[in-house]
Amino acid sequence: MSELYLKKQQEINEPNFSKVGDVVTSMLDEAAFQAERNSTWVLMGGRSVSGSKYETLTGDSTIPDARGQFLRGLDTSGTVDPDGAGRTLGDTQADAMQGHKHQSFGTLGGSIPTGTLGPSQSGSNGSYNTHLPVNDGVNGIPRTASETRPKNITINYFIKIDD
């Protein structure tokens, strides 16, 4: 490899090459990360950074809280993120499940409009009960939780707030 290429790679990996507002991931906790870099990097935990260069550049005195969050690129067109055109950098978005219906496979004592009743609710001609998901014989036992989420691994997000 050329000496110029190696020098460029070293500059990219140097903490001083990073700029205010840059976000990096790490498997280190905040104390260890700051020992490796410096205290201008902080954990994105929703804290006040009043008086920092980050506040001067963004007008925000509080950094976003990335704990327990997936990062999503800003879509100002609204073509990929349906809420994107109205969002700004650092906005949070609650978890959600895309609207859908469940097909009714029968009722007790009559018909109930498909998709109109929730778990264990009564309709005009009977009751409709939803049940926990079951093994379909192909994909194994469904995993359920209090949120909809993909497989994931935890990591820390750090943001540079000063030079």
C-alpha positions in Angstrom: 0.0 0.0 0.0 1.2 3.5 -0.7 2.4 5.8 2.1 -0.3 8.4 1.1 -3.1 5.8 1.5 -1.8 4.7 4.9 -1.6 8.3 6.0 -5.2 9.0 4.9 -6.4 5.9 6.7 -4.6 7.1 9.9 -6.2 10.6 9.6 -9.7 9.0 9.2 -9.2 6.9 12.3 -7.7 9.7 14.5 -10.2 11.2 17.0 -9.2 14.7 15.9 -10.4 14.0 12.4 -14.0 13.7 13.7 -16.2 16.8 13.7 -18.9 18.1 16.0 -22.1 16.2 15.3 -20.4 13.0 14.2 -21.9 9.8 15.6 -20.0 6.6 16.1 -20.8 3.2 17.6 -18.8 1.4 20.1 -18.8 -1.7 22.4 -17.1 0.5 25.1 -18.9 2.2 27.9 -18.6 6.0 28.2 -15.7 6.1 30.5 -13.6 3.7 28.4 -14.6 5.4 25.2 -13.6 8.8 26.5 -10.3 7.3 27.7 -9.7 6.1 24.1 -10.8 9.4 22.4 -11.5 12.3 24.8 -14.3 14.0 26.7 -15.6 15.8 23.7 -17.5 12.6 22.9 -20.5 11.7 25.0 -23.0 8.9 25.1 -26.2 9.8 23.2 -28.4 9.6 26.3 -30.6 12.7 26.0 -28.4 14.9 28.3 -28.0 18.6 28.3 -24.9 19.9 26.3 -25.6 23.6 27.0 -22.6 25.7 26.1 -21.2 23.2 23.7 -20.3 23.7 20.1 -23.0 21.2 19.3 -25.6 23.6 20.7 -24.0 26.6 18.8 -24.2 24.7 15.5 -27.6 23.0 15.9 -29.5 25.3 18.3 -30.2 22.2 20.4 -29.0 22.2 24.0 -30.0 18.6 24.5 -28.6 15.7 22.5 -30.9 12.9 21.2 -31.4 9.9 23.4 -30.4 6.9 21.3 -30.6 4.3 24.2 -32.9 1.5 23.0 -33.4 3.1 19.6 -32.6 2.1 16.1 -31.1 4.9 14.0 -33.0 5.8 10.8 -31.7 8.1 8.1 -33.7 11.3 7.5 -36.0 11.0 4.5 -37.0 14.5 3.7 -38.9 13.3 0.6 -41.3 11.1 2.6 -41.0 8.3 0.0 -39.4 5.7 2.3 -40.4 6.9 5.7 -44.0 7.9 5.5 -43.5 10.5 8.2 -40.2 11.6 6.8 -41.2 14.8 5.0 -42.3 16.3 8.4 -39.3 15.1 10.4 -36.1 16.9 11.4 -32.7 15.5 12.5 -32.9 14.1 16.0 -36.6 13.5 16.0 -37.8 10.3 17.7 -40.6 8.1 16.4 -42.6 5.7 18.5 -42.7 2.0 17.7 -45.6 0.9 15.5 -47.0 -1.9 13.5 -48.3 -1.3 10.0 -52.1 -1.3 9.9 -53.5 -4.7 9.1 -56.6 -7.0 9.6 -57.1 -10.5 10.7 -59.3 -12.8 8.7 -62.2 -14.3 10.6 -62.4 -18.1 10.3 -65.8 -18.3 11.9 -67.7 -17.1 14.8 -70.0 -18.5 17.5 -73.6 -17.9 16.5 -73.3 -15.8 13.4 -71.0 -13.5 11.4 -69.0 -10.6 12.7 -67.4 -8.1 10.3 -63.8 -9.1 9.6 -61.2 -6.8 11.3 -63.7 -4.9 13.4 -63.2 -6.6 16.8 -60.2 -7.0 19.0 -59.3 -9.8 21.5 -62.3 -11.3 23.3 -64.8 -8.7 22.1 -68.5 -9.3 21.4 -70.3 -8.6 18.2 -73.9 -8.4 17.3 -74.2 -12.1 16.5 -71.7 -13.8 18.8 -68.2 -13.4 20.1 -64.8 -13.3 18.4 -61.7 -14.4 20.2 -58.1 -13.9 19.0 -55.5 -16.3 20.3 -51.7 -16.3 20.7 -49.8 -17.2 17.6 -49.0 -20.9 17.2 -46.4 -23.0 15.4 -47.3 -23.3 11.7 -45.2 -26.5 11.5 -42.6 -24.8 9.3 -41.2 -21.7 11.0 -41.0 -22.8 14.6 -42.7 -21.3 17.7 -43.4 -17.6 17.2 -41.6 -15.2 19.5 -43.8 -12.5 21.1 -42.8 -9.5 23.1 -44.1 -6.1 24.2 -42.7 -4.5 20.9 -42.3 -5.3 17.3 -38.5 -5.5 16.5 -35.9 -7.2 14.3 -33.1 -9.3 15.7 -30.6 -6.9 17.2 -27.5 -6.5 19.3 -27.0 -3.7 21.8 -24.3 -1.1 21.2 -23.5 2.4 22.4 -23.8 5.5 20.2 -21.5 8.4 20.9 -21.8 12.0 19.5 -19.0 14.6 19.3 -20.2 17.8 21.0 -17.0 19.9 21.0 -13.7 20.3 19.2 
